[in-house]
């Protein structure tokens, strides 16, 4: 499951032309696979905001808060089996 999420994120980043030199996709996939279930969206967003990365420094055009919210929404649509209270 983690690998599927990782590939999904890497493909999405590549399609948008984003540089992922410190493997932010891997860190995000691990957090999503192990920590998404049982947490509300705001709780999970708070946990991924604590991830240290240079991804947003290398991709300055991104707003981190908006980008992470968008990524969680997309991952939920593709990988979340059960509805979580938002």
N, C-alpha and C positions, 0 to 999 in steps of 0.2 A: 504494500500500500504506500509506504513512504517513497519508494522509487517512482511509482506512478504519479504521485503528487509532485515530486521533484522534476520529473520530465515535463509535466504539464506547465509548471512555473518557468522552467528554462525555455521551453518553446514559446511561451507567452512573452517572456522578456526579449528573446531573439526577434520575434515578429515586430516588436515595438522598437527594436534597435537599442536596447538598454544593455549597459556593461555590468556584468556580475563577476568582478574579479575576486571577491572574497567568499563566493558561494553562498550568497544570501538565500538563494532558492533552496539549498540543502537545509540550512538552518530553519527556514520557514516551513519546509515540508516536515521536518522532524517535530517542530512545535505543533503543527496542525494535526499530524497523525497521533501524537501522544497527548495533546492537551486541549483539543477543541471540544470533545464530547463532555457534556456536563457543565460547560461554562456558557454564560450568556455572551452575546457578541461584544458588548463593552468590556467585559472581563477578559475575553480572549484578546481583544485589540490592545488592552493595557499590557498583557503579557508579551505580545510580539513587539510592542514599542520599546521594550527593554532590551531587545536584541541589538547587540553592537555590530555595526556594519559600516562600510564605506560606500555601500551601494548608492545611497542618496547623495553623497558627495560627488561621486562619479557621474551621476545622472541628475544634475542640478535643476533640470526643467521640471522635476517631479516634486509635488507637495507630498511629504511623507504621510501625513495623516489621511489625506484623501486617497492616496495610492494604496495604503494598507487596508483601508475600509473597502475599497473596490476589490482587492485581491481576496479578502475574506468572503465577500459576497459571491465572487466567481467560484472559489473553492467550495463554498457551501452548496452552491447549485450543482456542482459536479461530483462531489465526494461525500457530502453529509447525507446519511441514510435517514436519520430521524430528525424531525423538526425540533429546533432548540428555541427556547424563549428568548426573544431579542430584547 
